Amino acid sequence: YIDNYFVHTPAPAADRWAEENVYLPKKVSTFEGPFRFTLIPWLREIVASVNDPDVRSGVFVCGTQSAKTTALKLLALYATTVLRINAVWLWPKAELGRSFSLTKFKPTVEASDALRRFIPPNSDLFKYLEMHFEGGGTLNFVGSHSKVDSKSRSAGLVDEVGPLSAAVGRARALAASRPAPPPPPPTGSRRAPNHRTRTM
């Protein structure tokens, strides 16, 4: 599930940015090297959807071992380093988030030239559950029952939190306690935006 406030900030397309800036080290992927959608083409639409001004939130139903968590990782990196907004990544348990951060997320940041420069000099600001990106946003990995101040963030990500309806409910509850973002600037189009939730 993606609580999508990415589209309110002009930025390069998320899918193109991912291929140009994210490097997957050997400890993270069997396909070591620059990230490419050619290996997992079904992820491109998920990642690209955050730049669609008509999509306000997305629910993605994926099979097991289909790289759905990779899509969320790319979006978390895009939010915090490109858009420089804060984000919360909701997990069934905080320990699962910590394990993913330790083995998959942090190594990707450290291996990618474009991302490594966002690691702050003070290592205390770049922990496994709370990562402050220098000059960017802050990413928090939290458990589904953790207390979190969602008023300070702009994007929400949910990964495998029980039944689909429960996951969406928790994410929307987090989003409801946050002030709405400012409306996007006028584009000259006469068509009013039709925000919708996309299910894939």
URGIVEN-V142200 format. One record per pair of residues at least 24 apart in sequence whose C-alpha atoms are under 7 Angstrom apart, sorted by the first residue. I is the first residue (numbers start at 1). J is the second residue. If there is no record, write none. Layout:
i	j
I	J
I	J
This chain:
i	j
1	58
1	59
1	60
1	157
1	158
1	159
1	168
2	57
2	58
2	59
2	156
2	157
2	158
3	56
3	57
3	58
3	155
3	156
3	157
4	50
4	56
4	57
4	155
5	56
5	154
5	155
6	50
6	51
6	79
7	50
7	51
7	52
7	53
8	184
9	83
11	83
13	48
13	51
14	47
14	48
14	51
14	78
15	44
15	47
15	48
18	74
21	112
21	114
22	112
23	108
23	111
23	112
24	108
24	111
25	108
25	111
28	103
28	104
43	71
47	71
47	75
54	193
54	194
54	195
54	196
55	195
55	196
55	197
55	198
56	195
56	196
56	197
57	196
57	197
57	198
58	197
58	198
58	199
59	198
59	199
59	200
60	199
60	200
61	200
72	157
73	105
80	133
80	136
80	137
80	138
80	139
81	133
81	136
81	137
84	136
84	137
85	136
85	137
85	153
85	154
86	137
86	138
86	139
86	153
86	154
86	155
87	138
87	139
87	140
87	153
87	154
87	155
87	156
88	139
88	140
88	141
88	155
88	156
88	157
89	140
89	141
89	142
89	156
89	157
89	158
90	141
90	142
90	143
90	144
90	157
90	158
90	159
91	142
91	143
91	144
91	158
91	159
91	160
91	161
92	143
92	144
92	160
92	161
93	143
93	144
94	141
94	142
94	143
97	141
97	142
98	128
98	129
98	141
101	128
102	128
150	174
150	175
150	177
150	178
151	177
151	178
151	179
